[in-house]
């Protein structure tokens, strides 16, 4: 196995163009597991850890551009107030050591349906910035996932960054695992309220061949929610059922398909209830937050 170590983005693109089969590695928290268990044995590893700029983020207009090398720990510490749903998901990833190495960019590159970063990206309408020597492509998260651990990336493309607007309303992430920490999701769910647009974004993980949105559930809330009133419990229940129905899970060692659908329905109902509580709090308690 040959280890390629570019130090600039141009060198990384040139290496990927010359060796399209090369497997990119940043924090290594996904790739090294596969190597250690002999799941894959690539001829080339393309180390992006020394490439300048991938570990930076910036405000670009009304969106955040977050480099593929920004770690989960930095998402939590530096962007948690602006991207609360993604920060909540980041807190569920592995251990502190993993969060200090792993990246959302790596999560995207692996494209696992169980990746914790994917549901908040879907709920928040993220866009992936991919680049090759042929140019830059902006790929909506909804178009990025193509199958189990397959993405829309071309063989010569690398993920440079992802774009996500700061939250304009409450966001929540919920995950079911076989234990409380350091575990792959049995299923997961993300919710983002967009009050200014009178809509809700969703993301489902580990309950279909790819991460998906529950579009029928989103459309239902767009029709039924009264943004100026308390949440109707029947609306929350129906929303949960529609989220569960959107999934196409399998039975495996971590859980049955029926359990995953049930768990998603419960998580969707609960996260909507929590998010709506936060959305309505200033109206129901005018003194909240006063000095």
Backbone as CSV, one residue per row, in Angstrom:
resi,resn,N_x,N_y,N_z,CA_x,CA_y,CA_z,C_x,C_y,C_z
1,UNK,0.850,-1.187,0.000,0.000,0.000,0.000,0.888,1.240,0.000
2,UNK,0.611,2.156,-0.920,1.393,3.388,-1.025,0.646,4.515,-0.343
3,UNK,1.375,5.341,0.410,0.796,6.421,1.206,1.146,7.739,0.548
4,UNK,0.142,8.423,-0.007,0.349,9.703,-0.676,0.082,10.820,0.323
5,UNK,0.988,11.805,0.399,0.867,12.870,1.397,1.026,14.252,0.760
6,UNK,0.009,14.742,0.079,0.073,16.095,-0.460,0.032,17.123,0.668
7,UNK,0.569,18.305,0.417,0.537,19.382,1.406,-0.290,20.569,0.930
8,UNK,-0.709,20.552,-0.344,-1.586,21.594,-0.858,-2.798,20.944,-1.512
9,UNK,-3.859,21.740,-1.669,-5.066,21.222,-2.296,-4.812,20.845,-3.744
10,UNK,-4.027,21.640,-4.451,-3.718,21.328,-5.854,-2.980,19.996,-5.959
11,UNK,-2.063,19.745,-5.027,-1.349,18.468,-5.037,-2.310,17.315,-4.752
12,UNK,-3.267,17.540,-3.854,-4.235,16.494,-3.532,-5.112,16.180,-4.739
13,UNK,-5.564,17.203,-5.455,-6.377,16.980,-6.650,-5.577,16.266,-7.730
14,UNK,-4.305,16.632,-7.867,-3.458,15.980,-8.867,-3.268,14.510,-8.522
15,UNK,-3.065,14.214,-7.248,-2.881,12.823,-6.826,-4.156,12.012,-7.051
16,UNK,-5.307,12.603,-6.770,-6.573,11.899,-6.961,-6.860,11.689,-8.446
17,UNK,-6.464,12.650,-9.282,-6.636,12.501,-10.729,-5.744,11.388,-11.270
18,UNK,-4.531,11.300,-10.761,-3.591,10.272,-11.221,-3.963,8.898,-10.679
19,UNK,-4.523,8.871,-9.453,-4.894,7.601,-8.818,-6.343,7.685,-8.329
20,UNK,-7.315,7.581,-9.224,-8.721,7.702,-8.818,-9.147,6.660,-7.788
21,UNK,-8.419,5.553,-7.753,-8.771,4.499,-6.797,-8.246,4.780,-5.394
22,UNK,-7.455,5.836,-5.227,-6.886,6.162,-3.924,-7.992,6.488,-2.923
23,UNK,-7.862,5.978,-1.698,-8.856,6.210,-0.650,-8.410,7.394,0.199
24,UNK,-9.200,8.475,0.224,-8.823,9.623,1.057,-8.918,9.268,2.542
25,UNK,-8.020,9.840,3.325,-8.044,9.647,4.763,-7.735,10.978,5.427
26,UNK,-8.560,11.357,6.403,-8.367,12.609,7.140,-8.087,12.273,8.597
27,UNK,-9.148,12.096,9.395,-8.934,11.676,10.781,-8.666,10.188,10.898
28,UNK,-9.150,9.419,9.923,-8.901,7.982,9.905,-9.846,7.154,10.754
29,UNK,-10.864,7.788,11.346,-11.719,7.052,12.290,-12.635,6.049,11.601
30,UNK,-12.905,6.224,10.320,-13.652,5.223,9.544,-12.708,4.325,8.761
31,UNK,-11.764,4.937,8.066,-10.891,4.186,7.158,-10.036,3.179,7.917
32,UNK,-9.473,3.586,9.062,-8.576,2.691,9.785,-9.314,1.475,10.337
33,UNK,-10.578,1.637,10.691,-11.360,0.481,11.143,-11.482,-0.532,10.009
34,UNK,-11.770,-0.047,8.818,-11.902,-0.954,7.673,-10.572,-1.624,7.343
35,UNK,-9.480,-0.886,7.467,-8.165,-1.487,7.215,-7.831,-2.537,8.268
36,UNK,-8.113,-2.188,9.515,-7.765,-3.110,10.599,-8.545,-4.422,10.520
37,UNK,-9.789,-4.345,10.035,-10.610,-5.542,9.910,-10.529,-6.150,8.514
38,UNK,-9.616,-5.628,7.710,-9.366,-6.145,6.363,-10.624,-6.099,5.477
39,UNK,-11.461,-5.081,5.724,-12.643,-4.880,4.881,-12.231,-4.372,3.512
40,UNK,-11.184,-3.559,3.499,-10.634,-3.102,2.231,-9.118,-3.019,2.346
41,UNK,-8.453,-3.140,1.222,-6.998,-3.072,1.176,-6.611,-2.295,-0.092
42,UNK,-6.762,-0.955,-0.048,-6.516,-0.164,-1.254,-5.039,-0.118,-1.625
43,UNK,-4.794,0.108,-2.883,-3.412,0.230,-3.341,-2.802,1.548,-2.888
44,UNK,-3.654,2.592,-2.778,-3.168,3.912,-2.367,-4.065,4.490,-1.281
45,UNK,-3.427,5.104,-0.275,-4.123,5.947,0.690,-3.707,7.389,0.428
46,UNK,-4.707,8.282,0.367,-4.433,9.693,0.101,-4.656,10.478,1.388
47,UNK,-3.577,10.797,2.078,-3.638,11.480,3.368,-3.878,12.977,3.148
48,UNK,-5.023,13.471,3.645,-5.367,14.888,3.493,-5.068,15.685,4.761
49,UNK,-4.481,15.043,5.747,-4.255,15.689,7.036,-3.292,16.852,7.000
50,UNK,-2.422,16.902,5.987,-1.443,17.983,5.910,-1.847,19.089,4.944
51,UNK,-3.003,18.944,4.319,-3.434,19.931,3.319,-3.952,21.177,4.028
52,UNK,-3.309,22.292,3.766,-3.673,23.550,4.414,-5.080,23.990,4.001
53,UNK,-5.826,24.500,4.966,-7.127,25.088,4.683,-8.313,24.187,4.920
54,UNK,-8.119,22.877,4.908,-9.257,21.986,5.084,-9.822,22.033,6.503
55,UNK,-9.032,22.548,7.445,-9.487,22.599,8.831,-10.051,23.964,9.206
56,UNK,-10.464,24.745,8.208,-10.989,26.080,8.478,-12.482,26.148,8.162
57,UNK,-13.160,27.060,8.835,-14.539,27.367,8.504,-14.688,28.879,8.449
58,UNK,-15.722,29.327,7.739,-15.929,30.763,7.586,-17.398,31.053,7.323
59,UNK,-17.795,32.273,7.648,-19.118,32.756,7.272,-19.015,33.286,5.857
60,UNK,-19.848,32.778,4.958,-19.838,33.202,3.560,-21.249,33.632,3.192
61,UNK,-21.514,34.926,3.285,-22.866,35.412,3.064,-23.778,34.945,4.183
62,UNK,-24.884,34.320,3.807,-25.828,33.854,4.824,-25.616,32.386,5.184
63,UNK,-24.483,31.809,4.758,-24.207,30.404,5.063,-22.823,30.252,5.674
64,UNK,-22.603,29.102,6.285,-21.294,28.727,6.806,-20.645,27.756,5.833
65,UNK,-19.392,28.015,5.510,-18.606,27.078,4.695,-17.621,26.389,5.636
66,UNK,-17.777,25.084,5.798,-17.017,24.336,6.799,-16.102,23.346,6.088
67,UNK,-14.809,23.507,6.281,-13.835,22.660,5.622,-13.984,21.199,5.993
68,UNK,-13.614,20.327,5.067,-13.765,18.888,5.275,-12.917,18.372,6.431
69,UNK,-11.933,19.147,6.860,-11.065,18.718,7.944,-11.440,19.260,9.311
70,UNK,-12.549,19.970,9.417,-13.005,20.476,10.719,-13.549,19.304,11.541
71,UNK,-13.031,19.140,12.734,-13.373,17.967,13.544,-14.717,18.123,14.245
72,UNK,-15.245,16.982,14.698,-16.478,16.999,15.483,-16.316,17.868,16.732
73,UNK,-15.164,17.775,17.388,-14.945,18.556,18.607,-15.046,20.046,18.323
74,UNK,-14.555,20.481,17.193,-14.625,21.903,16.851,-16.039,22.298,16.426
75,UNK,-16.764,21.389,15.790,-18.174,21.667,15.492,-18.911,21.969,16.796
76,UNK,-18.650,21.154,17.814,-19.304,21.339,19.110,-18.866,22.646,19.763
77,UNK,-17.545,22.861,19.828,-17.001,23.982,20.579,-17.133,25.330,19.890
78,UNK,-17.010,25.345,18.559,-16.971,26.618,17.837,-18.253,26.940,17.092
79,UNK,-19.058,25.929,16.760,-20.235,26.161,15.934,-21.529,25.659,16.571
80,UNK,-21.435,25.202,17.817,-22.615,24.629,18.463,-23.773,25.594,18.590
81,UNK,-23.485,26.895,18.731,-24.573,27.865,18.865,-25.247,28.146,17.536
82,UNK,-24.520,27.972,16.430,-25.084,28.262,15.112,-25.616,27.017,14.407
83,UNK,-25.061,25.859,14.751,-25.490,24.594,14.151,-25.817,23.598,15.263
84,UNK,-26.855,23.864,16.037,-27.112,23.022,17.216,-27.444,21.578,16.879
85,UNK,-28.154,21.340,15.781,-28.486,19.958,15.429,-27.247,19.157,15.086
86,UNK,-26.363,19.736,14.295,-25.125,19.042,13.934,-24.238,18.866,15.163
87,UNK,-24.210,19.856,16.049,-23.409,19.741,17.271,-23.945,18.634,18.170
88,UNK,-25.265,18.518,18.279,-25.837,17.428,19.073,-25.432,16.075,18.504
89,UNK,-25.484,15.948,17.187,-25.064,14.697,16.556,-23.586,14.435,16.803
90,UNK,-22.774,15.483,16.716,-21.328,15.329,16.919,-21.024,14.816,18.324
91,UNK,-21.826,15.224,19.301,-21.589,14.777,20.680,-21.825,13.283,20.856
92,UNK,-22.574,12.671,19.940,-22.859,11.239,20.058,-21.818,10.376,19.351
93,UNK,-20.856,11.003,18.676,-19.866,10.257,17.892,-18.762,9.739,18.805
94,UNK,-18.666,8.442,18.937,-17.534,7.810,19.595,-17.184,8.381,20.957
95,UNK,-15.890,8.534,21.170,-15.315,9.028,22.414,-14.706,10.404,22.162
96,UNK,-14.244,11.105,23.221,-13.556,12.384,22.987,-12.366,12.260,22.028
97,UNK,-11.653,11.150,22.115,-10.514,10.963,21.200,-10.977,10.893,19.751
98,UNK,-12.085,10.184,19.509,-12.628,10.089,18.153,-13.120,11.446,17.682
99,UNK,-13.797,12.178,18.565,-14.319,13.495,18.177,-13.205,14.492,17.905
100,UNK,-12.053,14.283,18.514,-10.909,15.157,18.258,-10.215,14.843,16.933
101,UNK,-10.498,13.695,16.344,-9.883,13.297,15.071,-10.886,13.241,13.922
102,UNK,-12.069,12.712,14.203,-13.059,12.501,13.153,-13.639,13.803,12.629
103,UNK,-14.121,13.772,11.391,-14.652,14.958,10.736,-15.970,14.652,10.036
104,UNK,-16.789,15.693,9.868,-18.011,15.535,9.092,-17.667,15.255,7.632
105,UNK,-16.565,15.856,7.159,-16.126,15.564,5.801,-15.831,14.089,5.604
106,UNK,-15.208,13.463,6.592,-14.948,12.032,6.519,-16.231,11.222,6.578
107,UNK,-17.184,11.675,7.390,-18.499,11.033,7.466,-19.165,11.051,6.093
108,UNK,-19.079,12.193,5.413,-19.640,12.297,4.070,-18.913,11.372,3.099
109,UNK,-17.603,11.341,3.190,-16.839,10.492,2.284,-17.166,9.022,2.447
110,UNK,-17.389,8.583,3.688,-17.733,7.187,3.927,-19.154,6.876,3.463
111,UNK,-20.051,7.864,3.573,-21.443,7.740,3.099,-22.183,6.553,3.711
112,UNK,-21.827,6.189,4.942,-22.541,5.109,5.613,-23.949,5.567,5.980
113,UNK,-24.947,4.731,5.785,-26.309,5.132,6.178,-26.446,5.375,7.676
114,UNK,-25.498,4.846,8.471,-25.553,5.016,9.922,-24.734,6.195,10.419
115,UNK,-24.105,6.948,9.537,-23.282,8.080,9.959,-24.103,9.115,10.712
116,UNK,-23.610,9.544,11.874,-24.381,10.457,12.709,-24.496,11.855,12.118
117,UNK,-23.557,12.249,11.278,-23.599,13.596,10.725,-24.630,13.795,9.635
118,UNK,-25.078,12.721,9.012,-25.934,12.871,7.830,-27.328,13.430,8.115
119,UNK,-28.074,12.940,9.118,-29.429,13.466,9.318,-29.483,14.977,9.540
120,UNK,-28.598,15.578,10.363,-28.658,17.040,10.504,-28.313,17.776,9.209
121,UNK,-27.436,17.215,8.398,-27.126,17.848,7.125,-28.344,17.857,6.208
122,UNK,-29.086,16.750,6.196,-30.304,16.691,5.396,-31.358,17.660,5.930
123,UNK,-31.563,17.663,7.236,-32.580,18.528,7.831,-32.264,20.005,7.614
124,UNK,-30.982,20.334,7.537,-30.568,21.723,7.383,-30.280,22.138,5.960
125,UNK,-30.592,21.283,4.983,-30.401,21.608,3.558,-28.930,21.889,3.223
126,UNK,-28.051,21.053,3.696,-26.624,21.229,3.435,-26.295,20.980,1.967
127,UNK,-25.177,21.546,1.549,-24.648,21.353,0.200,-23.186,20.950,0.329
128,UNK,-22.788,19.924,-0.412,-21.415,19.414,-0.378,-20.620,20.041,-1.523
129,UNK,-19.470,20.583,-1.195,-18.563,21.161,-2.194,-17.523,20.108,-2.578
130,UNK,-17.637,19.592,-3.787,-16.706,18.584,-4.290,-15.873,19.202,-5.404
131,UNK,-14.625,18.766,-5.502,-13.744,19.363,-6.506,-12.824,18.308,-7.107
132,UNK,-12.525,18.486,-8.368,-11.505,17.725,-9.081,-10.730,18.717,-9.931
133,UNK,-9.789,18.231,-10.699,-9.048,19.130,-11.584,-9.937,19.659,-12.703
134,UNK,-11.123,19.065,-12.840,-12.077,19.530,-13.857,-12.921,20.695,-13.360
135,UNK,-12.931,20.934,-12.059,-13.713,22.035,-11.522,-14.448,21.668,-10.244
136,UNK,-15.301,22.583,-9.801,-16.042,22.438,-8.546,-17.482,22.063,-8.847
137,UNK,-18.029,21.157,-8.043,-19.452,20.816,-8.108,-20.075,21.036,-6.736
138,UNK,-21.246,21.651,-6.718,-22.016,21.820,-5.487,-23.159,20.816,-5.517
139,UNK,-23.152,19.875,-4.555,-24.102,18.757,-4.550,-24.991,18.872,-3.320
140,UNK,-26.284,19.040,-3.536,-27.216,19.075,-2.404,-27.145,17.761,-1.636
141,UNK,-27.255,17.850,-0.312,-27.188,16.633,0.508,-28.234,15.617,0.073
142,UNK,-29.392,16.085,-0.356,-30.450,15.164,-0.783,-30.066,14.375,-2.031
143,UNK,-29.085,14.868,-2.783,-28.625,14.181,-3.994,-27.285,13.472,-3.808
144,UNK,-26.709,13.616,-2.623,-25.348,13.132,-2.413,-25.280,11.630,-2.186
145,UNK,-26.271,11.077,-1.482,-26.222,9.668,-1.082,-26.868,8.810,-2.166
146,UNK,-26.115,7.831,-2.676,-26.585,7.044,-3.813,-26.812,5.574,-3.494
147,UNK,-26.380,5.091,-2.374,-26.527,3.690,-2.007,-25.733,3.422,-0.751
148,UNK,-25.713,2.163,-0.315,-24.973,1.825,0.901,-23.486,2.143,0.699
149,UNK,-23.010,3.130,1.445,-21.621,3.594,1.373,-21.230,4.025,-0.043
150,UNK,-22.197,4.562,-0.776,-21.926,5.105,-2.106,-22.464,6.531,-2.174
151,UNK,-21.667,7.402,-2.770,-22.061,8.803,-2.874,-22.017,9.254,-4.323
152,UNK,-22.374,10.511,-4.537,-22.391,11.087,-5.882,-21.011,11.528,-6.345
153,UNK,-19.987,11.339,-5.534,-18.638,11.744,-5.922,-18.153,10.958,-7.130
154,UNK,-17.515,11.661,-8.057,-16.830,11.008,-9.170,-15.485,10.474,-8.682
155,UNK,-14.899,9.495,-9.379,-13.655,8.888,-8.902,-12.510,9.873,-8.684
156,UNK,-12.490,10.973,-9.434,-11.379,11.924,-9.299,-11.726,13.103,-8.392
157,UNK,-12.867,13.054,-7.692,-13.293,14.181,-6.866,-12.961,13.963,-5.395
158,UNK,-12.741,15.074,-4.705,-12.547,15.089,-3.261,-13.521,16.086,-2.646
159,UNK,-13.929,15.816,-1.411,-14.780,16.752,-0.684,-13.887,17.829,-0.073
160,UNK,-14.163,19.072,-0.435,-13.377,20.175,0.106,-14.062,20.826,1.307
161,UNK,-15.399,20.905,1.269,-16.143,21.579,2.337,-17.608,21.194,2.229
162,UNK,-18.375,21.604,3.212,-19.829,21.553,3.086,-20.384,22.887,3.562
163,UNK,-21.546,23.243,3.026,-22.177,24.526,3.292,-23.485,24.289,4.034
164,UNK,-23.714,25.106,5.061,-24.913,24.936,5.875,-25.285,26.287,6.468
165,UNK,-26.548,26.639,6.364,-26.999,27.906,6.929,-27.111,27.795,8.444
166,UNK,-26.742,28.838,9.178,-26.966,28.818,10.624,-28.449,28.610,10.938
167,UNK,-28.709,27.979,12.044,-30.086,27.662,12.418,-30.919,28.934,12.545
168,UNK,-32.121,28.896,11.995,-33.072,29.993,12.138,-34.193,29.627,13.108
169,UNK,-34.117,28.436,13.649,-35.095,27.957,14.619,-34.512,26.781,15.374
170,UNK,-35.261,26.200,16.287,-34.757,25.073,17.076,-34.397,23.872,16.207
171,UNK,-33.361,23.151,16.643,-32.922,21.930,15.973,-32.644,20.861,17.025
172,UNK,-32.947,19.609,16.663,-32.683,18.503,17.581,-32.203,17.282,16.805
173,UNK,-31.373,16.489,17.494,-30.911,15.206,16.962,-31.141,14.146,18.030
174,UNK,-31.653,12.992,17.612,-31.912,11.896,18.544,-31.408,10.602,17.933
175,UNK,-30.900,9.725,18.796,-30.252,8.488,18.308,-30.549,7.341,19.254
176,UNK,-30.827,6.198,18.690,-31.007,4.971,19.460,-29.806,4.070,19.213
177,UNK,-29.218,3.555,20.295,-28.097,2.635,20.173,-28.279,1.451,21.100
178,UNK,-27.432,0.457,20.941,-27.536,-0.724,21.797,-26.917,-0.499,23.179
179,UNK,-26.261,0.635,23.348,-25.813,1.072,24.665,-25.757,2.603,24.632
180,UNK,-25.339,3.224,25.733,-25.479,4.670,25.853,-24.406,5.475,25.133
181,UNK,-23.270,4.903,24.834,-22.177,5.675,24.236,-21.303,4.776,23.382
182,UNK,-20.532,5.423,22.480,-19.553,4.731,21.635,-20.188,3.557,20.899
183,UNK,-21.270,3.854,20.170,-22.004,2.791,19.507,-22.578,3.318,18.196
184,UNK,-22.632,2.451,17.195,-23.251,2.800,15.931,-24.761,2.878,16.123
185,UNK,-25.404,3.785,15.407,-26.837,4.007,15.591,-27.650,2.811,15.109
186,UNK,-28.629,2.402,15.917,-29.663,1.489,15.438,-30.553,2.263,14.466
187,UNK,-30.869,3.500,14.835,-31.513,4.456,13.938,-31.345,5.837,14.561
188,UNK,-31.495,6.867,13.758,-31.323,8.234,14.248,-32.245,9.162,13.483
189,UNK,-32.474,10.332,14.081,-33.409,11.288,13.476,-32.984,12.705,13.818
190,UNK,-33.069,13.588,12.835,-32.774,15.003,13.037,-33.957,15.840,12.575
191,UNK,-34.176,16.938,13.286,-35.278,17.844,12.986,-34.762,19.270,13.030
192,UNK,-35.185,20.087,12.073,-34.841,21.501,12.060,-36.089,22.307,11.733
193,UNK,-36.455,23.240,12.619,-37.560,24.141,12.350,-37.048,25.349,11.584
194,UNK,-37.776,25.737,10.547,-37.457,26.923,9.751,-38.658,27.865,9.835
195,UNK,-38.805,28.601,10.952,-40.024,29.393,11.169,-40.274,30.445,10.087
196,UNK,-39.208,31.085,9.611,-39.395,32.118,8.609,-39.997,31.598,7.319
197,UNK,-39.732,30.312,7.025,-40.260,29.688,5.807,-41.483,28.837,6.097
198,UNK,-41.863,28.775,7.378,-43.005,27.953,7.779,-42.872,26.510,7.299
199,UNK,-41.700,25.925,7.563,-41.482,24.543,7.166,-40.549,23.865,8.158
200,UNK,-40.464,22.546,8.029,-39.637,21.714,8.898,-38.752,20.832,8.027
201,UNK,-37.490,20.681,8.409,-36.582,19.767,7.727,-36.341,18.534,8.572
202,UNK,-36.162,17.393,7.913,-35.937,16.136,8.629,-34.758,15.380,8.036
203,UNK,-34.217,14.467,8.823,-33.190,13.550,8.346,-33.270,12.247,9.118
204,UNK,-33.205,11.142,8.399,-33.277,9.805,9.004,-31.971,9.078,8.728
205,UNK,-31.430,8.431,9.755,-30.207,7.662,9.600,-30.383,6.215,10.011
206,UNK,-29.638,5.331,9.394,-29.564,3.921,9.755,-30.906,3.207,9.672
207,UNK,-31.748,3.637,8.724,-33.046,2.983,8.573,-33.450,2.897,7.111
208,UNK,-32.459,2.916,6.225,-32.673,2.810,4.778,-31.292,2.585,4.163
209,UNK,-31.207,2.243,2.890,-29.883,2.062,2.273,-29.027,3.328,2.292
210,UNK,-29.681,4.489,2.379,-28.969,5.756,2.481,-29.641,6.605,3.556
211,UNK,-28.963,7.639,4.042,-29.671,8.636,4.841,-30.744,9.289,3.967
212,UNK,-31.915,9.555,4.552,-33.028,10.078,3.765,-33.769,11.158,4.545
213,UNK,-34.587,11.915,3.829,-35.534,12.834,4.441,-36.911,12.177,4.466
214,UNK,-37.715,12.581,5.427,-39.098,12.116,5.502,-39.968,13.189,4.849
215,UNK,-40.011,13.200,3.542,-40.640,14.303,2.818,-42.152,14.357,3.036
216,UNK,-42.814,13.203,3.113,-44.255,13.220,3.366,-44.553,13.812,4.739
217,UNK,-43.711,13.504,5.713,-43.889,14.066,7.053,-43.658,15.574,7.037
218,UNK,-42.660,16.025,6.289,-42.410,17.459,6.167,-43.601,18.165,5.522
219,UNK,-44.123,17.585,4.453,-45.274,18.187,3.764,-46.500,18.239,4.682
220,UNK,-46.672,17.189,5.483,-47.793,17.152,6.420,-47.715,18.318,7.406
221,UNK,-46.524,18.547,7.969,-46.388,19.637,8.931,-46.566,20.992,8.265
222,UNK,-46.099,21.129,7.020,-46.275,22.395,6.310,-47.759,22.744,6.177
223,UNK,-48.594,21.713,6.058,-50.040,21.939,5.936,-50.708,22.142,7.296
224,UNK,-50.244,21.410,8.307,-51.008,21.310,9.549,-50.527,22.198,10.687
225,UNK,-49.284,22.615,10.683,-48.778,23.382,11.816,-49.344,24.790,11.844
226,UNK,-49.747,25.217,13.020,-50.079,26.612,13.282,-48.917,27.190,14.084
227,UNK,-48.093,27.960,13.428,-46.845,28.417,14.037,-47.047,29.395,15.188
228,UNK,-48.275,29.869,15.359,-48.560,30.826,16.421,-49.358,30.206,17.560
229,UNK,-49.419,28.883,17.592,-50.231,28.205,18.603,-49.456,27.044,19.207
230,UNK,-49.886,26.534,20.346,-49.275,25.327,20.923,-49.401,24.151,19.951
231,UNK,-48.518,23.186,20.120,-48.501,22.017,19.247,-49.673,21.101,19.558
232,UNK,-50.410,20.729,18.520,-51.500,19.767,18.651,-50.900,18.369,18.777
233,UNK,-51.232,17.655,19.838,-50.655,16.331,20.071,-50.970,15.361,18.941
234,UNK,-52.148,15.482,18.345,-52.499,14.582,17.241,-51.619,14.846,16.023
235,UNK,-51.225,16.102,15.830,-50.315,16.431,14.732,-48.940,15.814,14.994
236,UNK,-48.471,15.898,16.225,-47.174,15.308,16.573,-47.187,13.801,16.373
237,UNK,-48.292,13.141,16.769,-48.379,11.691,16.599,-48.389,11.304,15.128
238,UNK,-49.162,12.011,14.325,-49.224,11.699,12.895,-47.875,11.949,12.227
239,UNK,-47.208,13.026,12.647,-45.864,13.299,12.127,-44.937,12.131,12.422
240,UNK,-44.970,11.626,13.651,-44.129,10.493,14.008,-44.420,9.269,13.167
241,UNK,-45.689,8.987,12.950,-46.051,7.825,12.135,-45.560,7.979,10.705
242,UNK,-45.640,9.179,10.163,-45.177,9.411,8.798,-43.658,9.279,8.696
243,UNK,-42.946,9.707,9.726,-41.486,9.523,9.734,-41.146,8.040,9.758
244,UNK,-41.808,7.281,10.628,-41.556,5.847,10.670,-41.866,5.170,9.353
245,UNK,-42.940,5.613,8.683,-43.332,5.012,7.405,-42.358,5.350,6.287
246,UNK,-41.604,6.440,6.439,-40.652,6.835,5.397,-39.439,5.910,5.344
247,UNK,-39.164,5.230,6.443,-37.978,4.377,6.525,-38.192,3.061,5.790
248,UNK,-37.095,2.504,5.315,-37.104,1.162,4.711,-35.990,0.345,5.362
249,UNK,-36.117,0.068,6.648,-35.038,-0.581,7.385,-34.979,-2.083,7.139
250,UNK,-33.938,-2.689,7.687,-33.747,-4.138,7.621,-33.661,-4.697,9.036
251,UNK,-33.804,-6.004,9.155,-33.498,-6.701,10.402,-32.001,-7.009,10.409
252,UNK,-31.317,-6.683,11.505,-29.916,-7.067,11.638,-29.606,-7.283,13.113
253,UNK,-28.333,-7.463,13.436,-27.952,-7.782,14.804,-28.236,-6.640,15.771
254,UNK,-28.396,-5.421,15.256,-28.631,-4.283,16.138,-30.112,-4.012,16.386
255,UNK,-30.987,-4.534,15.546,-32.407,-4.277,15.749,-33.229,-4.754,14.575
256,UNK,-34.516,-4.919,14.817,-35.411,-5.348,13.751,-35.927,-4.132,12.976
257,UNK,-36.444,-4.406,11.785,-37.031,-3.340,10.992,-38.216,-2.720,11.730
258,UNK,-39.044,-3.547,12.344,-40.219,-3.037,13.057,-39.806,-2.138,14.214
259,UNK,-38.752,-2.537,14.930,-38.290,-1.706,16.042,-37.781,-0.368,15.536
260,UNK,-37.040,-0.381,14.443,-36.518,0.875,13.909,-37.655,1.830,13.524
261,UNK,-38.670,1.310,12.864,-39.797,2.176,12.487,-40.477,2.754,13.732
262,UNK,-40.683,1.898,14.731,-41.302,2.365,15.972,-40.430,3.425,16.642
263,UNK,-39.128,3.168,16.736,-38.224,4.103,17.399,-38.188,5.447,16.665
264,UNK,-38.197,5.413,15.351,-38.202,6.656,14.585,-39.473,7.458,14.848
265,UNK,-40.606,6.773,14.919,-41.862,7.467,15.203,-41.809,8.159,16.557
266,UNK,-41.254,7.474,17.556,-41.143,8.050,18.893,-40.164,9.223,18.890
267,UNK,-39.001,9.051,18.264,-38.017,10.126,18.232,-38.551,11.348,17.499
268,UNK,-39.254,11.125,16.396,-39.799,12.249,15.635,-40.816,13.023,16.465
269,UNK,-41.693,12.302,17.135,-42.702,12.963,17.960,-42.048,13.745,19.096
270,UNK,-41.052,13.128,19.735,-40.398,13.799,20.862,-39.595,15.013,20.411
271,UNK,-38.814,14.868,19.343,-38.000,16.005,18.905,-38.871,17.163,18.436
272,UNK,-39.988,16.864,17.780,-40.903,17.941,17.386,-41.461,18.630,18.631
273,UNK,-41.809,17.856,19.642,-42.327,18.437,20.885,-41.284,19.327,21.545
274,UNK,-40.042,18.856,21.620,-38.975,19.668,22.225,-38.721,20.942,21.420
275,UNK,-38.641,20.785,20.096,-38.368,21.940,19.239,-39.498,22.958,19.317
276,UNK,-40.741,22.455,19.354,-41.882,23.372,19.422,-41.926,24.104,20.756
277,UNK,-41.542,23.407,21.831,-41.437,24.061,23.143,-40.470,25.232,23.073
278,UNK,-39.311,25.015,22.440,-38.328,26.095,22.315,-38.847,27.223,21.423
279,UNK,-39.539,26.831,20.337,-40.076,27.838,19.410,-41.115,28.715,20.087
280,UNK,-41.951,28.114,20.928,-43.054,28.849,21.546,-42.658,29.543,22.846
281,UNK,-41.513,29.202,23.412,-41.142,29.715,24.735,-41.193,31.237,24.836
282,UNK,-40.655,32.003,23.885,-40.708,33.471,24.028,-42.134,34.015,24.042
283,UNK,-43.058,33.310,23.374,-44.439,33.775,23.317,-45.198,33.404,24.579
284,UNK,-44.873,32.247,25.130,-45.605,31.769,26.301,-45.055,32.346,27.602
285,UNK,-43.775,32.819,27.576,-43.150,33.405,28.760,-42.435,34.672,28.326
286,UNK,-43.148,35.824,28.273,-42.545,37.061,27.777,-41.322,37.503,28.582
287,UNK,-41.206,37.051,29.840,-40.068,37.465,30.645,-38.847,36.589,30.458
288,UNK,-38.978,35.505,29.681,-37.878,34.553,29.498,-36.678,35.262,28.864
289,UNK,-35.541,35.099,29.462,-34.327,35.680,28.920,-34.110,37.127,29.310
290,UNK,-35.015,37.734,30.087,-34.846,39.127,30.484,-33.738,39.248,31.518
291,UNK,-33.041,40.361,31.474,-31.943,40.582,32.421,-32.486,40.841,33.829
